[in-house]
Amino acid sequence: MNYIFHYFSMLWHFAHSRSASETLLLSRGSIGNHL
């Protein structure tokens, strides 16, 4: 169960670092749409 907690903590950290997370999420979204 430890890896699940680690996964959510990473998501939580990303959600709170807006400048970096939004850019990454937008990039990932566009890349995902193109695959």
PyMOL Python script that loads the backbone (N, CA, C, O; Angstrom):
from pymol import cmd

cmd.read_pdbstr("""\
ATOM      1  N   MET A   1       0.823  -1.210   0.000  1.00  0.00           N
ATOM      2  CA  MET A   1       0.000   0.000   0.000  1.00  0.00           C
ATOM      3  C   MET A   1       0.856   1.258   0.000  1.00  0.00           C
ATOM      4  O   MET A   1       0.343   2.349  -0.249  1.00  0.00           O
ATOM      5  N   ASN A   2       2.141   1.129   0.273  1.00  0.00           N
ATOM      6  CA  ASN A   2       3.015   2.297   0.378  1.00  0.00           C
ATOM      7  C   ASN A   2       3.118   3.037  -0.946  1.00  0.00           C
ATOM      8  O   ASN A   2       3.151   4.267  -0.976  1.00  0.00           O
ATOM      9  N   TYR A   3       3.168   2.285  -2.042  1.00  0.00           N
ATOM     10  CA  TYR A   3       3.329   2.941  -3.348  1.00  0.00           C
ATOM     11  C   TYR A   3       2.099   3.753  -3.715  1.00  0.00           C
ATOM     12  O   TYR A   3       2.210   4.762  -4.410  1.00  0.00           O
ATOM     13  N   ILE A   4       0.920   3.324  -3.254  1.00  0.00           N
ATOM     14  CA  ILE A   4      -0.296   4.093  -3.516  1.00  0.00           C
ATOM     15  C   ILE A   4      -0.223   5.447  -2.818  1.00  0.00           C
ATOM     16  O   ILE A   4      -0.550   6.480  -3.402  1.00  0.00           O
ATOM     17  N   PHE A   5       0.207   5.425  -1.568  1.00  0.00           N
ATOM     18  CA  PHE A   5       0.345   6.683  -0.822  1.00  0.00           C
ATOM     19  C   PHE A   5       1.372   7.586  -1.492  1.00  0.00           C
ATOM     20  O   PHE A   5       1.167   8.795  -1.595  1.00  0.00           O
ATOM     21  N   HIS A   6       2.476   7.000  -1.948  1.00  0.00           N
ATOM     22  CA  HIS A   6       3.512   7.775  -2.621  1.00  0.00           C
ATOM     23  C   HIS A   6       2.965   8.387  -3.905  1.00  0.00           C
ATOM     24  O   HIS A   6       3.261   9.539  -4.223  1.00  0.00           O
ATOM     25  N   TYR A   7       2.162   7.613  -4.646  1.00  0.00           N
ATOM     26  CA  TYR A   7       1.569   8.097  -5.889  1.00  0.00           C
ATOM     27  C   TYR A   7       0.667   9.297  -5.618  1.00  0.00           C
ATOM     28  O   TYR A   7       0.745  10.307  -6.317  1.00  0.00           O
ATOM     29  N   PHE A   8      -0.194   9.185  -4.600  1.00  0.00           N
ATOM     30  CA  PHE A   8      -1.101  10.284  -4.305  1.00  0.00           C
ATOM     31  C   PHE A   8      -0.368  11.506  -3.760  1.00  0.00           C
ATOM     32  O   PHE A   8      -0.774  12.641  -4.010  1.00  0.00           O
ATOM     33  N   SER A   9       0.706  11.273  -3.021  1.00  0.00           N
ATOM     34  CA  SER A   9       1.463  12.420  -2.510  1.00  0.00           C
ATOM     35  C   SER A   9       2.142  13.157  -3.658  1.00  0.00           C
ATOM     36  O   SER A   9       2.265  14.382  -3.628  1.00  0.00           O
ATOM     37  N   MET A  10       2.584  12.407  -4.674  1.00  0.00           N
ATOM     38  CA  MET A  10       3.161  13.072  -5.847  1.00  0.00           C
ATOM     39  C   MET A  10       2.091  13.875  -6.572  1.00  0.00           C
ATOM     40  O   MET A  10       2.340  15.004  -6.995  1.00  0.00           O
ATOM     41  N   LEU A  11       0.894  13.297  -6.719  1.00  0.00           N
ATOM     42  CA  LEU A  11      -0.197  14.020  -7.361  1.00  0.00           C
ATOM     43  C   LEU A  11      -0.537  15.283  -6.575  1.00  0.00           C
ATOM     44  O   LEU A  11      -0.769  16.345  -7.152  1.00  0.00           O
ATOM     45  N   TRP A  12      -0.562  15.152  -5.242  1.00  0.00           N
ATOM     46  CA  TRP A  12      -0.869  16.292  -4.375  1.00  0.00           C
ATOM     47  C   TRP A  12       0.171  17.391  -4.563  1.00  0.00           C
ATOM     48  O   TRP A  12      -0.166  18.572  -4.653  1.00  0.00           O
ATOM     49  N   HIS A  13       1.442  16.987  -4.620  1.00  0.00           N
ATOM     50  CA  HIS A  13       2.521  17.952  -4.794  1.00  0.00           C
ATOM     51  C   HIS A  13       2.391  18.662  -6.141  1.00  0.00           C
ATOM     52  O   HIS A  13       2.584  19.875  -6.233  1.00  0.00           O
ATOM     53  N   PHE A  14       2.062  17.897  -7.187  1.00  0.00           N
ATOM     54  CA  PHE A  14       1.898  18.486  -8.508  1.00  0.00           C
ATOM     55  C   PHE A  14       0.746  19.475  -8.531  1.00  0.00           C
ATOM     56  O   PHE A  14       0.843  20.545  -9.133  1.00  0.00           O
ATOM     57  N   ALA A  15      -0.342  19.113  -7.873  1.00  0.00           N
ATOM     58  CA  ALA A  15      -1.528  19.970  -7.881  1.00  0.00           C
ATOM     59  C   ALA A  15      -1.239  21.308  -7.207  1.00  0.00           C
ATOM     60  O   ALA A  15      -1.882  22.311  -7.517  1.00  0.00           O
ATOM     61  N   HIS A  16      -0.270  21.327  -6.285  1.00  0.00           N
ATOM     62  CA  HIS A  16       0.008  22.548  -5.557  1.00  0.00           C
ATOM     63  C   HIS A  16       1.160  23.358  -6.151  1.00  0.00           C
ATOM     64  O   HIS A  16       1.407  24.487  -5.728  1.00  0.00           O
ATOM     65  N   SER A  17       1.854  22.792  -7.116  1.00  0.00           N
ATOM     66  CA  SER A  17       2.856  23.599  -7.835  1.00  0.00           C
ATOM     67  C   SER A  17       2.269  23.942  -9.199  1.00  0.00           C
ATOM     68  O   SER A  17       2.577  23.303 -10.205  1.00  0.00           O
ATOM     69  N   ARG A  18       1.419  24.961  -9.211  1.00  0.00           N
ATOM     70  CA  ARG A  18       0.574  25.240 -10.367  1.00  0.00           C
ATOM     71  C   ARG A  18       1.388  25.512 -11.631  1.00  0.00           C
ATOM     72  O   ARG A  18       1.101  24.943 -12.683  1.00  0.00           O
ATOM     73  N   SER A  19       2.374  26.354 -11.540  1.00  0.00           N
ATOM     74  CA  SER A  19       3.099  26.797 -12.737  1.00  0.00           C
ATOM     75  C   SER A  19       3.693  25.602 -13.481  1.00  0.00           C
ATOM     76  O   SER A  19       3.585  25.515 -14.704  1.00  0.00           O
ATOM     77  N   ALA A  20       4.315  24.687 -12.749  1.00  0.00           N
ATOM     78  CA  ALA A  20       4.944  23.537 -13.394  1.00  0.00           C
ATOM     79  C   ALA A  20       3.896  22.497 -13.775  1.00  0.00           C
ATOM     80  O   ALA A  20       3.952  21.929 -14.866  1.00  0.00           O
ATOM     81  N   SER A  21       2.935  22.244 -12.875  1.00  0.00           N
ATOM     82  CA  SER A  21       1.996  21.143 -13.092  1.00  0.00           C
ATOM     83  C   SER A  21       1.089  21.418 -14.284  1.00  0.00           C
ATOM     84  O   SER A  21       0.841  20.520 -15.089  1.00  0.00           O
ATOM     85  N   GLU A  22       0.592  22.646 -14.410  1.00  0.00           N
ATOM     86  CA  GLU A  22      -0.314  22.941 -15.514  1.00  0.00           C
ATOM     87  C   GLU A  22       0.395  22.777 -16.852  1.00  0.00           C
ATOM     88  O   GLU A  22      -0.181  22.253 -17.806  1.00  0.00           O
ATOM     89  N   THR A  23       1.646  23.225 -16.920  1.00  0.00           N
ATOM     90  CA  THR A  23       2.403  23.073 -18.163  1.00  0.00           C
ATOM     91  C   THR A  23       2.605  21.604 -18.484  1.00  0.00           C
ATOM     92  O   THR A  23       2.421  21.186 -19.627  1.00  0.00           O
ATOM     93  N   LEU A  24       2.987  20.810 -17.475  1.00  0.00           N
ATOM     94  CA  LEU A  24       3.208  19.383 -17.692  1.00  0.00           C
ATOM     95  C   LEU A  24       1.918  18.687 -18.098  1.00  0.00           C
ATOM     96  O   LEU A  24       1.909  17.875 -19.023  1.00  0.00           O
ATOM     97  N   LEU A  25       0.821  19.006 -17.401  1.00  0.00           N
ATOM     98  CA  LEU A  25      -0.443  18.344 -17.694  1.00  0.00           C
ATOM     99  C   LEU A  25      -0.922  18.704 -19.097  1.00  0.00           C
ATOM    100  O   LEU A  25      -1.432  17.848 -19.820  1.00  0.00           O
ATOM    101  N   LEU A  26      -0.759  19.965 -19.481  1.00  0.00           N
ATOM    102  CA  LEU A  26      -1.173  20.373 -20.822  1.00  0.00           C
ATOM    103  C   LEU A  26      -0.319  19.673 -21.874  1.00  0.00           C
ATOM    104  O   LEU A  26      -0.835  19.221 -22.896  1.00  0.00           O
ATOM    105  N   SER A  27       0.989  19.583 -21.624  1.00  0.00           N
ATOM    106  CA  SER A  27       1.875  18.911 -22.567  1.00  0.00           C
ATOM    107  C   SER A  27       1.511  17.439 -22.672  1.00  0.00           C
ATOM    108  O   SER A  27       1.440  16.890 -23.771  1.00  0.00           O
ATOM    109  N   ARG A  28       1.280  16.797 -21.523  1.00  0.00           N
ATOM    110  CA  ARG A  28       0.926  15.382 -21.522  1.00  0.00           C
ATOM    111  C   ARG A  28      -0.405  15.166 -22.224  1.00  0.00           C
ATOM    112  O   ARG A  28      -0.569  14.194 -22.960  1.00  0.00           O
ATOM    113  N   GLY A  29      -1.361  16.070 -22.000  1.00  0.00           N
ATOM    114  CA  GLY A  29      -2.674  15.933 -22.622  1.00  0.00           C
ATOM    115  C   GLY A  29      -2.575  15.995 -24.140  1.00  0.00           C
ATOM    116  O   GLY A  29      -3.184  15.185 -24.839  1.00  0.00           O
ATOM    117  N   SER A  30      -1.804  16.961 -24.653  1.00  0.00           N
ATOM    118  CA  SER A  30      -1.682  17.091 -26.103  1.00  0.00           C
ATOM    119  C   SER A  30      -0.916  15.915 -26.683  1.00  0.00           C
ATOM    120  O   SER A  30      -1.252  15.426 -27.762  1.00  0.00           O
ATOM    121  N   ILE A  31       0.124  15.451 -25.968  1.00  0.00           N
ATOM    122  CA  ILE A  31       0.874  14.286 -26.444  1.00  0.00           C
ATOM    123  C   ILE A  31      -0.029  13.055 -26.447  1.00  0.00           C
ATOM    124  O   ILE A  31      -0.010  12.266 -27.392  1.00  0.00           O
ATOM    125  N   GLY A  32      -0.823  12.895 -25.377  1.00  0.00           N
ATOM    126  CA  GLY A  32      -1.726  11.752 -25.291  1.00  0.00           C
ATOM    127  C   GLY A  32      -2.742  11.758 -26.416  1.00  0.00           C
ATOM    128  O   GLY A  32      -3.082  10.704 -26.953  1.00  0.00           O
ATOM    129  N   ASN A  33      -3.236  12.948 -26.782  1.00  0.00           N
ATOM    130  CA  ASN A  33      -4.218  13.037 -27.848  1.00  0.00           C
ATOM    131  C   ASN A  33      -3.616  12.676 -29.195  1.00  0.00           C
ATOM    132  O   ASN A  33      -4.320  12.199 -30.086  1.00  0.00           O
ATOM    133  N   HIS A  34      -2.314  12.901 -29.347  1.00  0.00           N
ATOM    134  CA  HIS A  34      -1.670  12.635 -30.627  1.00  0.00           C
ATOM    135  C   HIS A  34      -1.246  11.185 -30.780  1.00  0.00           C
ATOM    136  O   HIS A  34      -0.962  10.728 -31.887  1.00  0.00           O
ATOM    137  N   LEU A  35      -1.203  10.450 -29.654  1.00  0.00           N
ATOM    138  CA  LEU A  35      -0.745   9.061 -29.755  1.00  0.00           C
ATOM    139  C   LEU A  35      -1.861   8.137 -30.213  1.00  0.00           C
ATOM    140  O   LEU A  35      -1.648   6.933 -30.351  1.00  0.00           O
TER     141      LEU A  35
END
""", "prot")
cmd.dss("prot")
cmd.show_as("cartoon", "prot")
cmd.util.cbc("prot")
cmd.orient("prot")
